[in-house]
Amino acid sequence: MLNIDSTNQVRVENELKSKLYAPMTEEEMLARLKKSREQGISRDADRVISNMRSKYGL
């Protein structure tokens, strides 16, 4: 017998993982960084974007 709750949990976890690694636009990246800064989890957006561009050839 299949436990529906665990099946749904696995599906939700898989969807969350796929969203974690989904590509983001520069605007989405800046929005996430801004939100983090507002929450006190601060990183310099210019430095992060520069690192991303050099690392991934953006």
DAURDA-V72450 format. One record per residue. RES is the residue in three letters. SS is DSSP state (H for helix, E for strand, C for the rest). Layout:
RES:SS ; RES:SS
//
This chain:
MET:C ; LEU:C ; ASN:C ; ILE:H ; ASP:H ; SER:H ; THR:H ; ASN:H ; GLN:H ; VAL:H ; ARG:H ; VAL:H ; GLU:H ; ASN:H ; GLU:H ; LEU:H ; LYS:H ; SER:H ; LYS:H ; LEU:H ; TYR:C ; ALA:C ; PRO:C ; MET:C ; THR:C ; GLU:H ; GLU:H ; GLU:H ; MET:H ; LEU:H ; ALA:H ; ARG:H ; LEU:H ; LYS:H ; LYS:H ; SER:H ; ARG:H ; GLU:H ; GLN:C ; GLY:C ; ILE:C ; SER:C ; ARG:C ; ASP:C ; ALA:H ; ASP:H ; ARG:H ; VAL:H ; ILE:H ; SER:H ; ASN:H ; MET:H ; ARG:H ; SER:H ; LYS:H ; TYR:H ; GLY:C ; LEU:C
//
